[in-house]
């Protein structure tokens, strides 16, 4: 596996490769787990060349403590990527991605920027879009691989790529959430949880599934506000410190309170904190 920290060296390597090759790209912030590796493996299967990036993007953190505590396991990450046959790793530092004088962009993302994760993490999605667009401009991939655990982020990046002018057509590949044996969505943040915390955190997918079954079983409209409140109470009673939301969105990612034949939810999303670690999850209906 080729490893690069500088943009010019990475671009030179990519230029040397046959221009007819398909390039797949998996952006990460490191602390890799099986979910990341599945994305890389899928890219390897579907492309001639796979590039993975590891860069902890400070500007998408609205909590300095969260940024400071984000796991740094670069050496382990390199070993994992080499073990599955990744072709190339791009691991730049902050000054490489955002050199002196670099001007951040502002993206017109619409309402999706301000609801749910956007409401609790102001500025987060602008930071995500800036770094992803910067990396896309450097690597120029044919396909971008993203995990559906971060469903709202997937939809935001989809909107961003529709707004920007890319030099080549980009195909977005959204891949299923990878979970442990008890159903907990894999996340780099899980490394900060105790064994007890990990066990308690599995309640998220259980409550999401219960809400999903209630919606599917309902013959008429169902009060989603009440269902959300009941679900939050169950999560808190299971040991979570707090729950930011338990929300229902339609196919246009509009948050809805009531369902009817014309306005049914398509996805349920939740976010909560346990042992000081904030976790998110979602489920399709």
Residue pairs with C-beta under 8 A, 6 or more apart in sequence:
1 78
1 81
1 82
1 85
1 86
1 87
1 88
1 89
2 13
2 87
2 88
2 89
3 78
3 88
3 89
3 91
4 10
4 13
4 88
4 89
4 90
4 91
4 92
5 90
5 91
5 92
5 93
5 96
6 92
6 96
7 92
7 96
7 138
10 88
10 90
10 138
10 139
11 138
13 88
14 23
14 49
14 51
14 88
14 139
14 140
17 48
17 49
18 48
21 47
21 48
21 49
22 46
22 47
22 48
22 49
22 142
22 143
23 47
23 48
23 49
23 50
23 51
23 139
23 140
23 141
23 142
23 143
24 42
24 43
24 44
24 46
24 47
24 49
24 50
24 51
24 141
24 142
24 143
24 144
24 145
24 173
25 43
25 50
25 51
25 52
25 53
25 135
25 136
25 139
25 141
25 143
25 144
25 145
26 36
26 39
26 40
26 43
26 50
26 51
26 52
26 53
26 145
27 52
27 53
27 55
27 131
27 132
27 135
27 144
27 146
28 36
28 52
28 53
28 54
29 54
29 55
29 56
29 57
29 70
29 188
30 54
30 55
30 56
30 71
30 72
30 73
30 74
30 77
30 188
31 70
31 71
31 72
31 73
31 77
31 188
31 191
32 54
32 73
32 76
32 77
32 80
32 81
32 188
33 178
33 186
33 187
33 188
33 190
34 178
34 186
35 147
35 149
35 177
35 178
35 185
35 186
35 187
36 52
36 147
37 80
37 81
37 84
38 175
38 178
39 145
39 146
39 147
39 175
40 50
40 52
40 81
40 84
40 86
40 145
41 84
42 145
42 173
42 175
43 50
43 143
43 145
43 173
44 50
44 84
44 85
44 86
44 87
46 143
46 173
47 142
47 143
49 87
49 88
50 86
50 87
50 88
51 87
51 88
51 89
51 90
51 139
51 141
52 81
52 86
52 88
52 89
52 90
53 89
53 90
53 91
53 92
53 135
53 139
54 74
54 77
54 89
54 90
54 91
55 90
55 91
55 92
55 97
55 131
55 135
56 67
56 70
56 72
57 97
57 127
57 128
57 130
57 131
58 67
58 94
59 98
59 104
59 123
59 126
59 127
59 130
59 131
60 123
60 124
60 125
60 127
60 128
60 131
61 67
61 70
61 124
61 127
62 121
62 122
62 123
62 124
63 121
66 278
69 192
70 188
71 188
71 191
71 192
74 91
78 89
81 89
90 135
90 138
90 139
97 131
97 134
97 135
98 104
98 134
104 126
104 130
105 129
105 130
105 133
106 126
107 113
107 125
107 126
107 129
107 130
107 159
107 160
107 163
107 164
108 163
109 125
109 126
109 129
109 156
109 159
109 160
109 163
110 159
111 254
112 118
112 125
112 152
112 155
112 156
112 159
112 253
113 125
113 126
113 156
115 247
115 253
115 255
116 152
116 245
116 247
116 249
116 255
116 269
116 271
117 124
117 125
117 152
117 153
117 271
117 280
118 124
118 125
118 152
119 245
120 244
120 245
120 271
125 153
125 156
128 153
128 156
128 157
129 156
129 157
129 160
132 144
132 157
132 160
133 160
133 164
136 144
136 161
136 166
136 170
140 167
140 168
141 170
142 168
142 169
142 170
142 171
143 170
143 171
143 172
143 173
144 157
144 161
144 170
144 171
144 172
144 173
145 173
145 175
146 153
146 154
146 157
146 172
146 173
146 174
146 175
147 154
147 174
147 175
147 176
147 177
147 178
148 154
148 174
148 175
148 176
148 177
148 282
149 177
149 178
149 185
149 186
149 187
149 280
149 281
149 282
150 280
151 267
151 269
151 282
152 253
152 269
154 172
154 174
155 253
157 172
158 172
161 170
161 172
177 185
177 186
177 281
177 282
178 185
178 186
179 185
179 186
179 205
180 186
180 198
180 202
182 199
182 202
183 202
183 205
183 206
184 190
184 198
184 201
184 202
184 204
184 205
185 204
185 205
185 279
185 280
185 281
187 279
189 277
189 278
189 279
190 198
190 201
190 277
190 279
192 275
192 276
192 277
193 201
193 274
193 275
193 277
194 275
197 239
197 274
197 275
197 277
200 238
200 239
200 240
200 274
201 240
201 274
201 279
203 234
203 235
203 238
203 239
203 240
204 235
204 270
204 272
204 279
204 281
205 281
205 283
207 231
207 234
207 235
207 246
207 270
208 231
208 268
208 270
208 281
208 282
208 283
209 283
210 231
210 234
211 227
211 228
211 231
211 246
211 268
212 268
212 283
212 285
214 222
214 227
215 222
215 224
215 227
215 259
215 264
215 265
215 285
216 285
218 259
221 258
221 259
221 260
222 258
222 259
223 257
223 258
224 248
224 256
224 257
224 258
224 259
224 265
225 257
225 258
227 248
228 245
228 246
228 247
228 248
229 246
231 246
231 270
232 243
232 246
235 243
235 246
235 270
235 272
236 242
236 243
239 274
240 272
240 273
240 274
241 272
241 273
241 274
241 275
241 276
242 272
242 273
243 270
243 271
243 272
243 273
244 270
244 271
244 272
244 273
244 278
245 269
245 270
245 271
246 268
246 269
246 270
247 255
247 268
247 269
247 270
248 255
248 256
248 257
248 259
248 265
248 267
248 268
248 269
249 255
249 256
249 265
249 266
249 267
249 269
250 256
250 263
250 264
250 265
250 266
251 266
256 263
256 265
259 265
264 285
265 285
266 284
266 285
267 282
267 283
267 284
267 285
268 282
268 283
268 285
269 280
269 281
269 282
270 280
270 281
270 282
271 278
271 279
271 280
271 281
272 278
272 279
273 279
